[in-house]
Amino acid sequence: MKDQKLINKNEWENPANWTSGKWGGIYFSHEDSRTWVPKRIVKMGWTLNLAKPAGLFWLIGFLVGIPLLIVLAAAIFICQ
């Protein structure tokens, strides 16, 4: 357990696992066991580890789910 925590920490600290970006970039590490990881600027919250299948499912869920919720909310508003 401690070994995986150390691996996760080392992977998170490795700049090669991050894309450069204004808000901390995108995180991609096969060795990190976490799906959700803190952003490089920790005060900015969390980001997805896109090397994990669960991370990709969360991303797709956000990309599909948020527009769907907006359309449903607009439809409910219009139908009232």
N, CA and C atoms as an extended XYZ file, in Angstrom:
240
Properties=species:S:1:pos:R:3:atomname:S:1:resname:S:1:resid:I:1 pbc="F F F"
N         0.824       -1.197        0.000 N   MET     1
C         0.000        0.000        0.000 CA  MET     1
C         0.869        1.262        0.000 C   MET     1
N         1.880        1.286        0.882 N   LYS     2
C         2.756        2.451        0.908 CA  LYS     2
C         3.527        2.579       -0.396 C   LYS     2
N         3.867        1.440       -0.991 N   ASP     3
C         4.597        1.481       -2.253 CA  ASP     3
C         3.764        2.176       -3.333 C   ASP     3
N         2.473        1.852       -3.417 N   GLN     4
C         1.620        2.479       -4.430 CA  GLN     4
C         1.434        3.961       -4.147 C   GLN     4
N         1.344        4.332       -2.883 N   LYS     5
C         1.241        5.758       -2.550 CA  LYS     5
C         2.490        6.507       -3.002 C   LYS     5
N         3.638        5.889       -2.825 N   LEU     6
C         4.888        6.503       -3.266 CA  LEU     6
C         4.944        6.590       -4.785 C   LEU     6
N         4.503        5.535       -5.455 N   ILE     7
C         4.445        5.554       -6.924 CA  ILE     7
C         3.528        6.671       -7.386 C   ILE     7
N         2.328        6.777       -6.764 N   ASN     8
C         1.372        7.825       -7.137 CA  ASN     8
C         1.991        9.210       -6.959 C   ASN     8
N         2.663        9.415       -5.833 N   LYS     9
C         3.291       10.708       -5.555 CA  LYS     9
C         4.372       11.017       -6.590 C   LYS     9
N         5.221       10.047       -6.867 N   ASN    10
C         6.298       10.256       -7.839 CA  ASN    10
C         5.755       10.513       -9.236 C   ASN    10
N         4.710        9.790       -9.619 N   GLU    11
C         4.103        9.988      -10.934 CA  GLU    11
C         3.476       11.372      -11.039 C   GLU    11
N         2.787       11.801       -9.969 N   TRP    12
C         2.133       13.111       -9.967 CA  TRP    12
C         3.170       14.225      -10.066 C   TRP    12
N         4.314       14.047       -9.435 N   GLU    13
C         5.364       15.060       -9.449 CA  GLU    13
C         6.178       15.070      -10.744 C   GLU    13
N         6.051       14.049      -11.563 N   ASN    14
C         6.814       13.942      -12.803 CA  ASN    14
C         6.206       14.859      -13.879 C   ASN    14
N         6.926       15.881      -14.309 N   PRO    15
C         6.388       16.809      -15.313 CA  PRO    15
C         6.043       16.134      -16.639 C   PRO    15
N         6.651       14.997      -16.927 N   ALA    16
C         6.364       14.297      -18.187 CA  ALA    16
C         4.939       13.750      -18.221 C   ALA    16
N         4.288       13.629      -17.061 N   ASN    17
C         2.920       13.118      -17.008 CA  ASN    17
C         1.868       14.210      -17.159 C   ASN    17
N         2.311       15.439      -17.317 N   TRP    18
C         1.410       16.577      -17.443 CA  TRP    18
C         1.633       17.260      -18.784 C   TRP    18
N         0.542       17.697      -19.398 N   THR    19
C         0.701       18.589      -20.542 CA  THR    19
C         0.842       19.981      -19.972 C   THR    19
N         1.522       20.848      -20.685 N   SER    20
C         1.594       22.220      -20.191 CA  SER    20
C         0.269       22.889      -20.483 C   SER    20
N        -0.184       23.635      -19.544 N   GLY    21
C        -1.455       24.308      -19.727 CA  GLY    21
C        -1.611       25.440      -18.733 C   GLY    21
N        -2.470       26.364      -19.083 N   LYS    22
C        -2.683       27.539      -18.248 CA  LYS    22
C        -3.217       27.161      -16.871 C   LYS    22
N        -4.070       26.145      -16.797 N   TRP    23
C        -4.707       25.772      -15.537 CA  TRP    23
C        -4.196       24.444      -15.010 C   TRP    23
N        -2.986       24.100      -15.285 N   GLY    24
C        -2.400       22.893      -14.723 CA  GLY    24
C        -2.307       21.728      -15.683 C   GLY    24
N        -2.840       21.849      -16.861 N   GLY    25
C        -2.664       20.829      -17.871 CA  GLY    25
C        -3.510       19.578      -17.679 C   GLY    25
N        -3.196       18.584      -18.480 N   ILE    26
C        -3.892       17.294      -18.472 CA  ILE    26
C        -2.936       16.258      -17.913 C   ILE    26
N        -3.459       15.388      -17.070 N   TYR    27
C        -2.645       14.379      -16.406 CA  TYR    27
C        -2.858       13.028      -17.071 C   TYR    27
N        -1.757       12.315      -17.329 N   PHE    28
C        -1.815       11.022      -18.005 CA  PHE    28
C        -0.705       10.141      -17.454 C   PHE    28
N        -1.065        9.172      -16.576 N   SER    29
C        -0.062        8.269      -16.013 CA  SER    29
C        -0.661        6.879      -15.816 C   SER    29
N        -0.076        5.894      -16.491 N   HIS    30
C        -0.518        4.508      -16.325 CA  HIS    30
C        -0.137        3.952      -14.959 C   HIS    30
N         0.947        4.441      -14.400 N   GLU    31
C         1.451        3.906      -13.130 CA  GLU    31
C         0.676        4.407      -11.912 C   GLU    31
N         0.069        5.587      -12.018 N   ASP    32
C        -0.715        6.156      -10.919 CA  ASP    32
C        -2.041        5.403      -10.837 C   ASP    32
N        -2.377        4.925       -9.650 N   SER    33
C        -3.575        4.103       -9.494 CA  SER    33
C        -4.858        4.924       -9.378 C   SER    33
N        -4.735        6.226       -9.230 N   ARG    34
C        -5.908        7.074       -8.991 CA  ARG    34
C        -6.563        7.513      -10.301 C   ARG    34
N        -7.900        7.647      -10.247 N   THR    35
C        -8.644        8.210      -11.364 CA  THR    35
C        -8.691        9.730      -11.235 C   THR    35
N        -8.986       10.208      -10.037 N   TRP    36
C        -9.015       11.644       -9.747 CA  TRP    36
C        -7.740       12.010       -9.012 C   TRP    36
N        -7.037       13.038       -9.488 N   VAL    37
C        -5.806       13.509       -8.854 CA  VAL    37
C        -5.888       15.018       -8.671 C   VAL    37
N        -5.166       15.549       -7.675 N   PRO    38
C        -5.139       17.005       -7.520 CA  PRO    38
C        -4.473       17.651       -8.732 C   PRO    38
N        -4.952       18.827       -9.085 N   LYS    39
C        -4.292       19.565      -10.162 CA  LYS    39
C        -2.912       19.993       -9.707 C   LYS    39
N        -2.079       20.405      -10.639 N   ARG    40
C        -0.730       20.859      -10.294 CA  ARG    40
C        -0.793       22.056       -9.360 C   ARG    40
N        -1.755       22.932       -9.582 N   ILE    41
C        -2.038       24.022       -8.650 CA  ILE    41
C        -3.162       23.483       -7.770 C   ILE    41
N        -2.806       22.941       -6.620 N   VAL    42
C        -3.727       22.153       -5.792 CA  VAL    42
C        -4.978       22.933       -5.432 C   VAL    42
N        -4.887       24.232       -5.244 N   LYS    43
C        -6.045       25.051       -4.883 CA  LYS    43
C        -7.107       25.079       -5.984 C   LYS    43
N        -6.742       24.644       -7.184 N   MET    44
C        -7.681       24.658       -8.297 CA  MET    44
C        -8.525       23.392       -8.371 C   MET    44
N        -8.349       22.480       -7.418 N   GLY    45
C        -9.211       21.307       -7.374 CA  GLY    45
C        -8.566       20.046       -7.924 C   GLY    45
N        -9.381       19.264       -8.623 N   TRP    46
C        -8.988       17.934       -9.069 CA  TRP    46
C        -9.078       17.825      -10.577 C   TRP    46
N        -8.381       16.842      -11.107 N   THR    47
C        -8.443       16.544      -12.532 CA  THR    47
C        -8.470       15.034      -12.712 C   THR    47
N        -8.717       14.608      -13.914 N   LEU    48
C        -8.788       13.183      -14.226 CA  LEU    48
C        -7.448       12.655      -14.705 C   LEU    48
N        -7.167       11.405      -14.344 N   ASN    49
C        -6.022       10.695      -14.909 CA  ASN    49
C        -6.550       10.012      -16.171 C   ASN    49
N        -6.250       10.577      -17.310 N   LEU    50
C        -6.811       10.070      -18.561 CA  LEU    50
C        -6.150        8.797      -19.060 C   LEU    50
N        -5.173        8.277      -18.323 N   ALA    51
C        -4.588        6.985      -18.667 CA  ALA    51
C        -5.431        5.840      -18.112 C   ALA    51
N        -6.362        6.151      -17.242 N   LYS    52
C        -7.233        5.139      -16.633 CA  LYS    52
C        -8.562        5.092      -17.386 C   LYS    52
N        -9.104        3.892      -17.623 N   PRO    53
C       -10.401        3.800      -18.299 CA  PRO    53
C       -11.491        4.582      -17.576 C   PRO    53
N       -11.476        4.567      -16.253 N   ALA    54
C       -12.491        5.313      -15.505 CA  ALA    54
C       -12.369        6.814      -15.765 C   ALA    54
N       -11.151        7.298      -15.951 N   GLY    55
C       -10.954        8.709      -16.266 CA  GLY    55
C       -11.586        9.077      -17.595 C   GLY    55
N       -11.431        8.204      -18.573 N   LEU    56
C       -12.049        8.449      -19.880 CA  LEU    56
C       -13.570        8.397      -19.795 C   LEU    56
N       -14.111        7.466      -19.005 N   PHE    57
C       -15.564        7.390      -18.835 CA  PHE    57
C       -16.103        8.655      -18.174 C   PHE    57
N       -15.394        9.159      -17.160 N   TRP    58
C       -15.799       10.411      -16.519 CA  TRP    58
C       -15.767       11.559      -17.521 C   TRP    58
N       -14.724       11.641      -18.317 N   LEU    59
C       -14.611       12.717      -19.301 CA  LEU    59
C       -15.755       12.650      -20.309 C   LEU    59
N       -16.026       11.474      -20.833 N   ILE    60
C       -17.124       11.308      -21.787 CA  ILE    60
C       -18.452       11.645      -21.119 C   ILE    60
N       -18.593       11.224      -19.862 N   GLY    61
C       -19.822       11.548      -19.123 CA  GLY    61
C       -20.038       13.045      -18.995 C   GLY    61
N       -18.953       13.778      -18.713 N   PHE    62
C       -19.061       15.234      -18.625 CA  PHE    62
C       -19.394       15.844      -19.986 C   PHE    62
N       -18.699       15.380      -21.017 N   LEU    63
C       -18.887       15.958      -22.350 CA  LEU    63
C       -20.283       15.687      -22.908 C   LEU    63
N       -20.870       14.563      -22.537 N   VAL    64
C       -22.221       14.226      -23.004 CA  VAL    64
C       -23.266       14.708      -22.001 C   VAL    64
N       -22.984       14.514      -20.726 N   GLY    65
C       -23.963       14.781      -19.681 CA  GLY    65
C       -24.321       16.245      -19.502 C   GLY    65
N       -23.344       17.121      -19.518 N   ILE    66
C       -23.628       18.540      -19.281 CA  ILE    66
C       -24.477       19.139      -20.402 C   ILE    66
N       -24.135       18.939      -21.670 N   PRO    67
C       -25.033       19.452      -22.716 CA  PRO    67
C       -26.429       18.819      -22.651 C   PRO    67
N       -26.492       17.540      -22.305 N   LEU    68
C       -27.786       16.876      -22.188 CA  LEU    68
C       -28.624       17.512      -21.083 C   LEU    68
N       -28.022       17.810      -19.960 N   LEU    69
C       -28.736       18.473      -18.867 CA  LEU    69
C       -29.222       19.857      -19.276 C   LEU    69
N       -28.410       20.584      -20.026 N   ILE    70
C       -28.812       21.913      -20.495 CA  ILE    70
C       -30.015       21.808      -21.429 C   ILE    70
N       -29.973       20.848      -22.345 N   VAL    71
C       -31.097       20.652      -23.286 CA  VAL    71
C       -32.356       20.245      -22.523 C   VAL    71
N       -32.212       19.319      -21.567 N   LEU    72
C       -33.382       18.895      -20.788 CA  LEU    72
C       -33.957       20.053      -19.974 C   LEU    72
N       -33.098       20.848      -19.364 N   ALA    73
C       -33.561       21.988      -18.582 CA  ALA    73
C       -34.279       22.997      -19.475 C   ALA    73
N       -33.732       23.241      -20.658 N   ALA    74
C       -34.370       24.161      -21.601 CA  ALA    74
C       -35.715       23.607      -22.061 C   ALA    74
N       -35.792       22.304      -22.330 N   ALA    75
C       -37.045       21.689      -22.745 CA  ALA    75
C       -38.097       21.792      -21.653 C   ALA    75
N       -37.709       21.561      -20.427 N   ILE    76
C       -38.660       21.665      -19.312 CA  ILE    76
C       -39.113       23.096      -19.159 C   ILE    76
N       -38.195       24.044      -19.282 N   PHE    77
C       -38.543       25.468      -19.154 CA  PHE    77
C       -39.498       25.891      -20.244 C   PHE    77
N       -39.259       25.461      -21.486 N   ILE    78
C       -40.088       25.840      -22.614 CA  ILE    78
C       -41.475       25.217      -22.527 C   ILE    78
N       -41.552       23.992      -22.046 N   CYS    79
C       -42.837       23.265      -21.993 CA  CYS    79
C       -43.749       23.737      -20.863 C   CYS    79
N       -43.262       24.540      -19.974 N   GLN    80
C       -44.112       24.994      -18.861 CA  GLN    80
C       -44.995       26.123      -19.251 C   GLN    80
